[in-house]
Amino acid sequence: MSIQPIRFFGDPVLTTPAVEVSDFDKELRTLVQDLTDTMIDAPGAGLAAPQIGVPLRVFVWHVDDEFGHLVNPSLDLSDELQEGEEGCLSLPDLAYEAPRAMRAVARGWNMYGEPITVEGTEFLARALQHETDHLNGVLFIDRLSPELRKQAMRDIRQAEWFLSGQESGINPKIKVSPHFTYGKNL
């Protein structure tokens, strides 16, 4: 098991929908452990496989001292919304008020191919939605109000990690995600 480098905003893997997992094998269990180790090291409340450059529908979370993972998730969301500060390991040191459903029910599989259902409210619901968005190629800044998104883009362009990437010859394209965001504040 090992800690993997986290991909930053601008990397195309972050805006590309991930592929469903079809093999529940040792390689998948290693991926789940690598995601968990990387999330703990960062530290963060969740991490999706695309954030470490693996385009598979897998994520892990650590909320309220509980660890979990989900493979090939689907979400059912409440109509009731919550506002709260949200950040992302792929956009280090930046956080903004972002709308999310107050309650989420996530269905999928564990790393052994057994079906699981996870129900969460407030922070766990936010984490489940945030990580599932990553699997759909959607970043949380895509869900911000237009004014707040403009501020986020200004902050990104001034961020040390973004500037050092440009100095290294990495010039990410900046655009609004073309992916469906389930009608939540776009």
C-alpha positions in Angstrom: 0.0 0.0 0.0 1.3 3.4 -0.7 0.6 7.1 -0.7 -0.1 8.4 -4.2 0.3 12.0 -5.6 -2.9 13.9 -5.8 -3.9 15.4 -9.1 -4.6 19.1 -9.1 -7.2 21.2 -10.8 -6.5 21.4 -14.5 -5.6 17.7 -14.9 -8.0 16.2 -17.5 -8.6 13.1 -15.4 -10.6 15.3 -13.0 -13.1 16.3 -15.6 -13.5 13.0 -17.3 -16.2 10.6 -16.2 -14.7 7.5 -14.6 -15.3 3.9 -15.8 -17.3 1.4 -13.8 -15.3 -1.2 -12.0 -15.9 -4.7 -13.4 -13.3 -6.8 -11.5 -13.5 -7.0 -7.7 -10.0 -8.4 -7.3 -6.8 -7.8 -5.4 -5.9 -4.8 -7.6 -9.2 -3.1 -6.5 -8.5 -3.8 -2.9 -5.0 -2.3 -3.3 -6.5 0.8 -4.9 -8.9 1.2 -2.0 -6.0 0.9 0.5 -3.9 3.4 -1.6 -6.8 5.9 -1.6 -7.3 5.5 2.1 -3.6 5.9 2.9 -3.4 9.0 0.6 -6.5 10.5 2.1 -5.2 10.1 5.6 -1.8 11.5 4.7 -3.3 14.6 2.9 -5.4 14.8 5.3 -8.9 14.9 3.8 -12.5 13.7 4.4 -12.7 11.8 1.1 -10.7 10.9 -2.0 -11.9 9.6 -5.4 -9.8 7.3 -7.7 -9.5 10.0 -10.4 -7.8 12.3 -7.9 -4.8 9.9 -8.0 -5.0 9.4 -11.7 -7.1 6.2 -11.8 -10.2 6.6 -13.9 -12.4 4.1 -12.0 -15.6 4.6 -10.1 -14.2 4.2 -6.6 -13.9 6.5 -3.6 -13.1 6.5 0.1 -14.2 8.7 3.0 -13.4 9.5 6.6 -16.2 11.3 8.3 -17.0 11.4 12.1 -14.1 9.0 12.8 -15.6 6.3 10.4 -13.8 5.1 7.3 -15.7 3.8 4.3 -15.4 3.1 0.6 -17.8 2.7 -2.3 -17.5 1.2 -5.7 -19.7 2.1 -8.7 -22.0 4.4 -6.6 -25.4 5.8 -7.4 -27.0 8.5 -5.3 -30.5 9.4 -4.2 -30.7 13.0 -2.9 -33.2 14.9 -0.8 -34.8 18.0 -2.1 -33.8 19.8 1.1 -30.5 21.7 0.6 -27.7 22.7 2.9 -25.1 25.4 2.6 -21.7 24.7 4.0 -18.0 25.2 3.4 -16.5 22.7 1.0 -12.9 22.2 -0.1 -11.1 19.6 -2.2 -7.7 18.0 -2.1 -7.4 18.7 -5.8 -7.8 22.4 -5.1 -5.5 22.8 -2.0 -6.2 25.4 0.6 -9.4 26.7 -1.1 -12.8 26.4 0.4 -16.2 28.0 -0.5 -19.8 27.9 0.6 -21.4 25.3 -1.7 -24.9 24.0 -1.9 -25.6 20.3 -1.4 -28.5 18.0 -0.6 -29.0 17.7 3.1 -29.4 13.9 2.9 -27.9 11.4 0.5 -28.4 7.7 0.1 -25.5 6.0 -1.8 -25.8 2.5 -3.2 -22.9 0.5 -4.6 -20.5 -2.2 -3.8 -17.7 -2.8 -1.4 -14.3 -3.9 -2.6 -15.4 -7.6 -2.4 -18.4 -7.1 -4.7 -20.9 -7.1 -1.9 -23.8 -4.6 -2.3 -23.9 -1.8 0.3 -26.0 1.2 1.1 -24.8 4.3 2.9 -27.2 6.9 4.3 -25.8 10.2 5.4 -26.9 13.7 6.4 -25.1 17.0 6.6 -21.3 16.4 6.4 -21.4 12.7 5.3 -24.1 13.6 2.7 -21.8 16.4 1.5 -18.8 14.0 1.3 -20.8 11.3 -0.6 -22.0 13.9 -3.1 -18.6 15.5 -3.5 -16.8 12.2 -4.2 -19.5 10.9 -6.5 -19.2 14.2 -8.4 -15.5 13.4 -8.9 -16.5 10.1 -10.5 -18.7 12.0 -12.9 -16.0 14.5 -13.9 -17.6 17.3 -11.8 -15.7 19.5 -9.4 -17.3 21.2 -6.5 -16.5 24.7 -7.9 -18.9 23.8 -10.8 -21.7 23.9 -8.2 -20.9 27.4 -6.9 -23.0 30.5 -7.8 -21.6 32.4 -10.8 -20.2 35.1 -8.6 -18.5 32.7 -6.2 -17.2 30.6 -9.1 -15.5 33.7 -10.5 -13.9 34.4 -7.2 -12.8 30.7 -7.0 -11.2 31.0 -10.4 -9.3 34.1 -9.4 -8.1 32.4 -6.3 -7.0 29.3 -8.3 -5.0 31.5 -10.7 -3.2 33.0 -7.7 -2.6 29.8 -5.8 1.0 28.7 -5.3 0.2 25.1 -6.5 -1.3 26.5 -9.7 1.5 29.0 -10.3 4.2 26.4 -9.7 2.4 24.1 -12.2 2.5 26.9 -14.8 6.2 27.4 -14.2 6.7 23.7 -14.8 5.0 24.0 -18.2 1.6 22.7 -17.0 -1.0 25.1 -18.4 -4.4 23.6 -17.6 -7.5 24.6 -19.5 -10.0 26.4 -17.3 -13.6 25.9 -18.2 -17.0 25.0 -16.8 -17.6 21.3 -16.5 -19.7 20.0 -19.5 -21.1 17.2 -17.3 -24.6 17.0 -15.9 -24.7 18.2 -12.3 -28.1 16.9 -11.4 -29.7 20.4 -11.5 -27.9 21.6 -8.4 -27.1 25.3 -8.6 -25.5 25.7 -12.0 
